[in-house]
Amino acid sequence: MCTQFGDIQIGITMGYAFSRQFPVAVEQLVQAADKAMYVAKRSGKGRTCAASAQSDTE
């Protein structure tokens, strides 16, 4: 990105969650996305990781 102060680089590491069941508790989605984010971070810079909000027993 070019700014008035010079070029800067922006990177992102992201975790996200989804559910095929409805309704799903927002807390479940947030927890799953949080876990996915840390998996992505451990994998390196600029990574994305998806997680299902389903319970571990399913």
mmCIF file of the N, C-alpha and C atoms, coordinates in Angstrom:
data_MODEL
# 
_entry.id   MODEL 
# 
loop_
_atom_site.group_PDB 
_atom_site.id 
_atom_site.type_symbol 
_atom_site.label_atom_id 
_atom_site.label_alt_id 
_atom_site.label_comp_id 
_atom_site.label_asym_id 
_atom_site.label_entity_id 
_atom_site.label_seq_id 
_atom_site.pdbx_PDB_ins_code 
_atom_site.Cartn_x 
_atom_site.Cartn_y 
_atom_site.Cartn_z 
_atom_site.occupancy 
_atom_site.B_iso_or_equiv 
_atom_site.pdbx_formal_charge 
_atom_site.auth_seq_id 
_atom_site.auth_comp_id 
_atom_site.auth_asym_id 
_atom_site.auth_atom_id 
_atom_site.pdbx_PDB_model_num 
ATOM 1   N N  . MET A 1 1  ? 0.850   -1.159  0.000  1.00 0.00 ? 1  MET A N  1 
ATOM 2   C CA . MET A 1 1  ? 0.000   0.000   0.000  1.00 0.00 ? 1  MET A CA 1 
ATOM 3   C C  . MET A 1 1  ? 0.898   1.225   0.000  1.00 0.00 ? 1  MET A C  1 
ATOM 4   N N  . CYS A 1 2  ? 0.587   2.154   -0.817 1.00 0.00 ? 2  CYS A N  1 
ATOM 5   C CA . CYS A 1 2  ? 1.359   3.382   -0.920 1.00 0.00 ? 2  CYS A CA 1 
ATOM 6   C C  . CYS A 1 2  ? 0.671   4.471   -0.094 1.00 0.00 ? 2  CYS A C  1 
ATOM 7   N N  . THR A 1 3  ? 1.417   5.095   0.810  1.00 0.00 ? 3  THR A N  1 
ATOM 8   C CA . THR A 1 3  ? 0.888   6.182   1.627  1.00 0.00 ? 3  THR A CA 1 
ATOM 9   C C  . THR A 1 3  ? 1.741   7.420   1.420  1.00 0.00 ? 3  THR A C  1 
ATOM 10  N N  . GLN A 1 4  ? 1.343   8.500   2.016  1.00 0.00 ? 4  GLN A N  1 
ATOM 11  C CA . GLN A 1 4  ? 2.124   9.728   1.920  1.00 0.00 ? 4  GLN A CA 1 
ATOM 12  C C  . GLN A 1 4  ? 3.463   9.596   2.632  1.00 0.00 ? 4  GLN A C  1 
ATOM 13  N N  . PHE A 1 5  ? 3.593   8.593   3.499  1.00 0.00 ? 5  PHE A N  1 
ATOM 14  C CA . PHE A 1 5  ? 4.830   8.371   4.240  1.00 0.00 ? 5  PHE A CA 1 
ATOM 15  C C  . PHE A 1 5  ? 5.702   7.293   3.612  1.00 0.00 ? 5  PHE A C  1 
ATOM 16  N N  . GLY A 1 6  ? 5.228   6.687   2.540  1.00 0.00 ? 6  GLY A N  1 
ATOM 17  C CA . GLY A 1 6  ? 5.960   5.624   1.862  1.00 0.00 ? 6  GLY A CA 1 
ATOM 18  C C  . GLY A 1 6  ? 5.128   4.358   1.762  1.00 0.00 ? 6  GLY A C  1 
ATOM 19  N N  . ASP A 1 7  ? 5.748   3.348   1.216  1.00 0.00 ? 7  ASP A N  1 
ATOM 20  C CA . ASP A 1 7  ? 5.057   2.068   1.048  1.00 0.00 ? 7  ASP A CA 1 
ATOM 21  C C  . ASP A 1 7  ? 5.003   1.309   2.365  1.00 0.00 ? 7  ASP A C  1 
ATOM 22  N N  . ILE A 1 8  ? 3.870   0.681   2.623  1.00 0.00 ? 8  ILE A N  1 
ATOM 23  C CA . ILE A 1 8  ? 3.731   -0.193  3.779  1.00 0.00 ? 8  ILE A CA 1 
ATOM 24  C C  . ILE A 1 8  ? 3.144   -1.518  3.315  1.00 0.00 ? 8  ILE A C  1 
ATOM 25  N N  . GLN A 1 9  ? 3.441   -2.570  4.054  1.00 0.00 ? 9  GLN A N  1 
ATOM 26  C CA . GLN A 1 9  ? 2.888   -3.888  3.750  1.00 0.00 ? 9  GLN A CA 1 
ATOM 27  C C  . GLN A 1 9  ? 1.914   -4.275  4.853  1.00 0.00 ? 9  GLN A C  1 
ATOM 28  N N  . ILE A 1 10 ? 0.813   -4.829  4.434  1.00 0.00 ? 10 ILE A N  1 
ATOM 29  C CA . ILE A 1 10 ? -0.202  -5.292  5.370  1.00 0.00 ? 10 ILE A CA 1 
ATOM 30  C C  . ILE A 1 10 ? -0.398  -6.778  5.133  1.00 0.00 ? 10 ILE A C  1 
ATOM 31  N N  . GLY A 1 11 ? -0.365  -7.557  6.201  1.00 0.00 ? 11 GLY A N  1 
ATOM 32  C CA . GLY A 1 11 ? -0.587  -8.992  6.095  1.00 0.00 ? 11 GLY A CA 1 
ATOM 33  C C  . GLY A 1 11 ? -1.700  -9.417  7.036  1.00 0.00 ? 11 GLY A C  1 
ATOM 34  N N  . ILE A 1 12 ? -2.231  -10.592 6.787  1.00 0.00 ? 12 ILE A N  1 
ATOM 35  C CA . ILE A 1 12 ? -3.309  -11.093 7.632  1.00 0.00 ? 12 ILE A CA 1 
ATOM 36  C C  . ILE A 1 12 ? -3.159  -12.593 7.838  1.00 0.00 ? 12 ILE A C  1 
ATOM 37  N N  . THR A 1 13 ? -3.414  -13.015 9.051  1.00 0.00 ? 13 THR A N  1 
ATOM 38  C CA . THR A 1 13 ? -3.575  -14.417 9.389  1.00 0.00 ? 13 THR A CA 1 
ATOM 39  C C  . THR A 1 13 ? -4.956  -14.519 10.002 1.00 0.00 ? 13 THR A C  1 
ATOM 40  N N  . MET A 1 14 ? -5.773  -15.421 9.476  1.00 0.00 ? 14 MET A N  1 
ATOM 41  C CA . MET A 1 14 ? -7.184  -15.405 9.837  1.00 0.00 ? 14 MET A CA 1 
ATOM 42  C C  . MET A 1 14 ? -7.717  -16.798 10.119 1.00 0.00 ? 14 MET A C  1 
ATOM 43  N N  . GLY A 1 15 ? -8.582  -16.867 11.108 1.00 0.00 ? 15 GLY A N  1 
ATOM 44  C CA . GLY A 1 15 ? -9.343  -18.075 11.373 1.00 0.00 ? 15 GLY A CA 1 
ATOM 45  C C  . GLY A 1 15 ? -10.819 -17.746 11.267 1.00 0.00 ? 15 GLY A C  1 
ATOM 46  N N  . TYR A 1 16 ? -11.586 -18.652 10.699 1.00 0.00 ? 16 TYR A N  1 
ATOM 47  C CA . TYR A 1 16 ? -13.025 -18.422 10.612 1.00 0.00 ? 16 TYR A CA 1 
ATOM 48  C C  . TYR A 1 16 ? -13.763 -19.722 10.856 1.00 0.00 ? 16 TYR A C  1 
ATOM 49  N N  . ALA A 1 17 ? -15.031 -19.599 11.204 1.00 0.00 ? 17 ALA A N  1 
ATOM 50  C CA . ALA A 1 17 ? -15.833 -20.772 11.530 1.00 0.00 ? 17 ALA A CA 1 
ATOM 51  C C  . ALA A 1 17 ? -17.147 -20.743 10.766 1.00 0.00 ? 17 ALA A C  1 
ATOM 52  N N  . PHE A 1 18 ? -17.702 -21.929 10.585 1.00 0.00 ? 18 PHE A N  1 
ATOM 53  C CA . PHE A 1 18 ? -18.992 -22.066 9.920  1.00 0.00 ? 18 PHE A CA 1 
ATOM 54  C C  . PHE A 1 18 ? -19.771 -23.182 10.591 1.00 0.00 ? 18 PHE A C  1 
ATOM 55  N N  . SER A 1 19 ? -21.049 -23.218 10.332 1.00 0.00 ? 19 SER A N  1 
ATOM 56  C CA . SER A 1 19 ? -21.890 -24.284 10.853 1.00 0.00 ? 19 SER A CA 1 
ATOM 57  C C  . SER A 1 19 ? -22.912 -24.669 9.806  1.00 0.00 ? 19 SER A C  1 
ATOM 58  N N  . ARG A 1 20 ? -23.143 -25.940 9.658  1.00 0.00 ? 20 ARG A N  1 
ATOM 59  C CA . ARG A 1 20 ? -24.185 -26.425 8.748  1.00 0.00 ? 20 ARG A CA 1 
ATOM 60  C C  . ARG A 1 20 ? -25.480 -26.676 9.493  1.00 0.00 ? 20 ARG A C  1 
ATOM 61  N N  . GLN A 1 21 ? -25.439 -26.485 10.801 1.00 0.00 ? 21 GLN A N  1 
ATOM 62  C CA . GLN A 1 21 ? -26.644 -26.635 11.610 1.00 0.00 ? 21 GLN A CA 1 
ATOM 63  C C  . GLN A 1 21 ? -27.192 -25.257 11.940 1.00 0.00 ? 21 GLN A C  1 
ATOM 64  N N  . PHE A 1 22 ? -28.518 -25.171 11.997 1.00 0.00 ? 22 PHE A N  1 
ATOM 65  C CA . PHE A 1 22 ? -29.137 -23.917 12.378 1.00 0.00 ? 22 PHE A CA 1 
ATOM 66  C C  . PHE A 1 22 ? -30.235 -24.229 13.363 1.00 0.00 ? 22 PHE A C  1 
ATOM 67  N N  . PRO A 1 23 ? -30.381 -23.514 14.432 1.00 0.00 ? 23 PRO A N  1 
ATOM 68  C CA . PRO A 1 23 ? -29.536 -22.398 14.846 1.00 0.00 ? 23 PRO A CA 1 
ATOM 69  C C  . PRO A 1 23 ? -28.245 -22.894 15.490 1.00 0.00 ? 23 PRO A C  1 
ATOM 70  N N  . VAL A 1 24 ? -27.277 -22.023 15.566 1.00 0.00 ? 24 VAL A N  1 
ATOM 71  C CA . VAL A 1 24 ? -26.017 -22.309 16.230 1.00 0.00 ? 24 VAL A CA 1 
ATOM 72  C C  . VAL A 1 24 ? -25.710 -21.138 17.158 1.00 0.00 ? 24 VAL A C  1 
ATOM 73  N N  . ALA A 1 25 ? -25.169 -21.441 18.321 1.00 0.00 ? 25 ALA A N  1 
ATOM 74  C CA . ALA A 1 25 ? -24.844 -20.397 19.286 1.00 0.00 ? 25 ALA A CA 1 
ATOM 75  C C  . ALA A 1 25 ? -23.661 -19.571 18.787 1.00 0.00 ? 25 ALA A C  1 
ATOM 76  N N  . VAL A 1 26 ? -23.776 -18.279 18.934 1.00 0.00 ? 26 VAL A N  1 
ATOM 77  C CA . VAL A 1 26 ? -22.701 -17.376 18.522 1.00 0.00 ? 26 VAL A CA 1 
ATOM 78  C C  . VAL A 1 26 ? -21.411 -17.734 19.258 1.00 0.00 ? 26 VAL A C  1 
ATOM 79  N N  . GLU A 1 27 ? -21.526 -18.122 20.514 1.00 0.00 ? 27 GLU A N  1 
ATOM 80  C CA . GLU A 1 27 ? -20.347 -18.475 21.299 1.00 0.00 ? 27 GLU A CA 1 
ATOM 81  C C  . GLU A 1 27 ? -19.596 -19.651 20.679 1.00 0.00 ? 27 GLU A C  1 
ATOM 82  N N  . GLN A 1 28 ? -20.346 -20.614 20.135 1.00 0.00 ? 28 GLN A N  1 
ATOM 83  C CA . GLN A 1 28 ? -19.713 -21.760 19.464 1.00 0.00 ? 28 GLN A CA 1 
ATOM 84  C C  . GLN A 1 28 ? -18.922 -21.310 18.248 1.00 0.00 ? 28 GLN A C  1 
ATOM 85  N N  . LEU A 1 29 ? -19.503 -20.414 17.468 1.00 0.00 ? 29 LEU A N  1 
ATOM 86  C CA . LEU A 1 29 ? -18.809 -19.908 16.281 1.00 0.00 ? 29 LEU A CA 1 
ATOM 87  C C  . LEU A 1 29 ? -17.561 -19.131 16.661 1.00 0.00 ? 29 LEU A C  1 
ATOM 88  N N  . VAL A 1 30 ? -17.666 -18.293 17.672 1.00 0.00 ? 30 VAL A N  1 
ATOM 89  C CA . VAL A 1 30 ? -16.517 -17.485 18.098 1.00 0.00 ? 30 VAL A CA 1 
ATOM 90  C C  . VAL A 1 30 ? -15.398 -18.381 18.623 1.00 0.00 ? 30 VAL A C  1 
ATOM 91  N N  . GLN A 1 31 ? -15.739 -19.374 19.427 1.00 0.00 ? 31 GLN A N  1 
ATOM 92  C CA . GLN A 1 31 ? -14.722 -20.292 19.953 1.00 0.00 ? 31 GLN A CA 1 
ATOM 93  C C  . GLN A 1 31 ? -14.040 -21.072 18.838 1.00 0.00 ? 31 GLN A C  1 
ATOM 94  N N  . ALA A 1 32 ? -14.820 -21.556 17.883 1.00 0.00 ? 32 ALA A N  1 
ATOM 95  C CA . ALA A 1 32 ? -14.239 -22.303 16.767 1.00 0.00 ? 32 ALA A CA 1 
ATOM 96  C C  . ALA A 1 32 ? -13.343 -21.410 15.910 1.00 0.00 ? 32 ALA A C  1 
ATOM 97  N N  . ALA A 1 33 ? -13.780 -20.177 15.665 1.00 0.00 ? 33 ALA A N  1 
ATOM 98  C CA . ALA A 1 33 ? -12.967 -19.240 14.879 1.00 0.00 ? 33 ALA A CA 1 
ATOM 99  C C  . ALA A 1 33 ? -11.686 -18.885 15.613 1.00 0.00 ? 33 ALA A C  1 
ATOM 100 N N  . ASP A 1 34 ? -11.764 -18.736 16.923 1.00 0.00 ? 34 ASP A N  1 
ATOM 101 C CA . ASP A 1 34 ? -10.574 -18.425 17.726 1.00 0.00 ? 34 ASP A CA 1 
ATOM 102 C C  . ASP A 1 34 ? -9.560  -19.560 17.654 1.00 0.00 ? 34 ASP A C  1 
ATOM 103 N N  . LYS A 1 35 ? -10.039 -20.788 17.785 1.00 0.00 ? 35 LYS A N  1 
ATOM 104 C CA . LYS A 1 35 ? -9.139  -21.944 17.669 1.00 0.00 ? 35 LYS A CA 1 
ATOM 105 C C  . LYS A 1 35 ? -8.514  -22.001 16.280 1.00 0.00 ? 35 LYS A C  1 
ATOM 106 N N  . ALA A 1 36 ? -9.320  -21.743 15.247 1.00 0.00 ? 36 ALA A N  1 
ATOM 107 C CA . ALA A 1 36 ? -8.808  -21.760 13.875 1.00 0.00 ? 36 ALA A CA 1 
ATOM 108 C C  . ALA A 1 36 ? -7.751  -20.692 13.667 1.00 0.00 ? 36 ALA A C  1 
ATOM 109 N N  . MET A 1 37 ? -7.943  -19.529 14.286 1.00 0.00 ? 37 MET A N  1 
ATOM 110 C CA . MET A 1 37 ? -6.960  -18.450 14.147 1.00 0.00 ? 37 MET A CA 1 
ATOM 111 C C  . MET A 1 37 ? -5.607  -18.876 14.714 1.00 0.00 ? 37 MET A C  1 
ATOM 112 N N  . TYR A 1 38 ? -5.613  -19.528 15.868 1.00 0.00 ? 38 TYR A N  1 
ATOM 113 C CA . TYR A 1 38 ? -4.347  -19.948 16.456 1.00 0.00 ? 38 TYR A CA 1 
ATOM 114 C C  . TYR A 1 38 ? -3.691  -21.078 15.661 1.00 0.00 ? 38 TYR A C  1 
ATOM 115 N N  . VAL A 1 39 ? -4.487  -21.942 15.049 1.00 0.00 ? 39 VAL A N  1 
ATOM 116 C CA . VAL A 1 39 ? -3.923  -22.955 14.147 1.00 0.00 ? 39 VAL A CA 1 
ATOM 117 C C  . VAL A 1 39 ? -3.255  -22.262 12.967 1.00 0.00 ? 39 VAL A C  1 
ATOM 118 N N  . ALA A 1 40 ? -3.921  -21.256 12.404 1.00 0.00 ? 40 ALA A N  1 
ATOM 119 C CA . ALA A 1 40 ? -3.356  -20.505 11.280 1.00 0.00 ? 40 ALA A CA 1 
ATOM 120 C C  . ALA A 1 40 ? -2.068  -19.806 11.687 1.00 0.00 ? 40 ALA A C  1 
ATOM 121 N N  . LYS A 1 41 ? -2.045  -19.214 12.872 1.00 0.00 ? 41 LYS A N  1 
ATOM 122 C CA . LYS A 1 41 ? -0.838  -18.518 13.348 1.00 0.00 ? 41 LYS A CA 1 
ATOM 123 C C  . LYS A 1 41 ? 0.336   -19.486 13.497 1.00 0.00 ? 41 LYS A C  1 
ATOM 124 N N  . ARG A 1 42 ? 0.065   -20.674 14.014 1.00 0.00 ? 42 ARG A N  1 
ATOM 125 C CA . ARG A 1 42 ? 1.142   -21.664 14.173 1.00 0.00 ? 42 ARG A CA 1 
ATOM 126 C C  . ARG A 1 42 ? 1.655   -22.148 12.821 1.00 0.00 ? 42 ARG A C  1 
ATOM 127 N N  . SER A 1 43 ? 0.825   -22.042 11.798 1.00 0.00 ? 43 SER A N  1 
ATOM 128 C CA . SER A 1 43 ? 1.207   -22.497 10.459 1.00 0.00 ? 43 SER A CA 1 
ATOM 129 C C  . SER A 1 43 ? 2.092   -21.498 9.725  1.00 0.00 ? 43 SER A C  1 
ATOM 130 N N  . GLY A 1 44 ? 2.131   -20.264 10.187 1.00 0.00 ? 44 GLY A N  1 
ATOM 131 C CA . GLY A 1 44 ? 2.974   -19.255 9.553  1.00 0.00 ? 44 GLY A CA 1 
ATOM 132 C C  . GLY A 1 44 ? 2.194   -18.019 9.173  1.00 0.00 ? 44 GLY A C  1 
ATOM 133 N N  . LYS A 1 45 ? 2.930   -17.037 8.691  1.00 0.00 ? 45 LYS A N  1 
ATOM 134 C CA . LYS A 1 45 ? 2.314   -15.760 8.311  1.00 0.00 ? 45 LYS A CA 1 
ATOM 135 C C  . LYS A 1 45 ? 1.463   -15.920 7.061  1.00 0.00 ? 45 LYS A C  1 
ATOM 136 N N  . GLY A 1 46 ? 0.432   -15.094 6.981  1.00 0.00 ? 46 GLY A N  1 
ATOM 137 C CA . GLY A 1 46 ? -0.396  -15.050 5.784  1.00 0.00 ? 46 GLY A CA 1 
ATOM 138 C C  . GLY A 1 46 ? -1.232  -16.293 5.558  1.00 0.00 ? 46 GLY A C  1 
ATOM 139 N N  . ARG A 1 47 ? -1.639  -16.948 6.629  1.00 0.00 ? 47 ARG A N  1 
ATOM 140 C CA . ARG A 1 47 ? -2.414  -18.201 6.504  1.00 0.00 ? 47 ARG A CA 1 
ATOM 141 C C  . ARG A 1 47 ? -3.872  -17.975 6.865  1.00 0.00 ? 47 ARG A C  1 
ATOM 142 N N  . THR A 1 48 ? -4.715  -18.856 6.364  1.00 0.00 ? 48 THR A N  1 
ATOM 143 C CA . THR A 1 48 ? -6.133  -18.865 6.689  1.00 0.00 ? 48 THR A CA 1 
ATOM 144 C C  . THR A 1 48 ? -6.509  -20.286 7.106  1.00 0.00 ? 48 THR A C  1 
ATOM 145 N N  . CYS A 1 49 ? -7.356  -20.396 8.122  1.00 0.00 ? 49 CYS A N  1 
ATOM 146 C CA . CYS A 1 49 ? -7.790  -21.707 8.590  1.00 0.00 ? 49 CYS A CA 1 
ATOM 147 C C  . CYS A 1 49 ? -9.291  -21.648 8.881  1.00 0.00 ? 49 CYS A C  1 
ATOM 148 N N  . ALA A 1 50 ? -10.003 -22.669 8.446  1.00 0.00 ? 50 ALA A N  1 
ATOM 149 C CA . ALA A 1 50 ? -11.445 -22.760 8.693  1.00 0.00 ? 50 ALA A CA 1 
ATOM 150 C C  . ALA A 1 50 ? -11.717 -23.829 9.737  1.00 0.00 ? 50 ALA A C  1 
ATOM 151 N N  . ALA A 1 51 ? -12.797 -23.636 10.491 1.00 0.00 ? 51 ALA A N  1 
ATOM 152 C CA . ALA A 1 51 ? -13.201 -24.626 11.484 1.00 0.00 ? 51 ALA A CA 1 
ATOM 153 C C  . ALA A 1 51 ? -14.710 -24.745 11.476 1.00 0.00 ? 51 ALA A C  1 
ATOM 154 N N  . SER A 1 52 ? -15.181 -25.938 11.742 1.00 0.00 ? 52 SER A N  1 
ATOM 155 C CA . SER A 1 52 ? -16.613 -26.165 11.891 1.00 0.00 ? 52 SER A CA 1 
ATOM 156 C C  . SER A 1 52 ? -16.997 -25.892 13.335 1.00 0.00 ? 52 SER A C  1 
ATOM 157 N N  . ALA A 1 53 ? -18.148 -25.306 13.540 1.00 0.00 ? 53 ALA A N  1 
ATOM 158 C CA . ALA A 1 53 ? -18.625 -25.045 14.891 1.00 0.00 ? 53 ALA A CA 1 
ATOM 159 C C  . ALA A 1 53 ? -19.315 -26.270 15.495 1.00 0.00 ? 53 ALA A C  1 
ATOM 160 N N  . GLN A 1 54 ? -19.246 -27.416 14.827 1.00 0.00 ? 54 GLN A N  1 
ATOM 161 C CA . GLN A 1 54 ? -19.837 -28.643 15.341 1.00 0.00 ? 54 GLN A CA 1 
ATOM 162 C C  . GLN A 1 54 ? -19.044 -29.127 16.539 1.00 0.00 ? 54 GLN A C  1 
ATOM 163 N N  . SER A 1 55 ? -19.693 -29.853 17.420 1.00 0.00 ? 55 SER A N  1 
ATOM 164 C CA . SER A 1 55 ? -18.991 -30.369 18.598 1.00 0.00 ? 55 SER A CA 1 
ATOM 165 C C  . SER A 1 55 ? -18.005 -31.454 18.177 1.00 0.00 ? 55 SER A C  1 
ATOM 166 N N  . ASP A 1 56 ? -17.030 -31.698 19.041 1.00 0.00 ? 56 ASP A N  1 
ATOM 167 C CA . ASP A 1 56 ? -16.006 -32.700 18.752 1.00 0.00 ? 56 ASP A CA 1 
ATOM 168 C C  . ASP A 1 56 ? -16.572 -34.116 18.702 1.00 0.00 ? 56 ASP A C  1 
ATOM 169 N N  . THR A 1 57 ? -17.748 -34.317 19.262 1.00 0.00 ? 57 THR A N  1 
ATOM 170 C CA . THR A 1 57 ? -18.311 -35.671 19.294 1.00 0.00 ? 57 THR A CA 1 
ATOM 171 C C  . THR A 1 57 ? -19.075 -35.998 18.027 1.00 0.00 ? 57 THR A C  1 
ATOM 172 N N  . GLU A 1 58 ? -19.314 -35.026 17.165 1.00 0.00 ? 58 GLU A N  1 
ATOM 173 C CA . GLU A 1 58 ? -20.067 -35.292 15.921 1.00 0.00 ? 58 GLU A CA 1 
ATOM 174 C C  . GLU A 1 58 ? -19.161 -35.789 14.832 1.00 0.00 ? 58 GLU A C  1 
# 
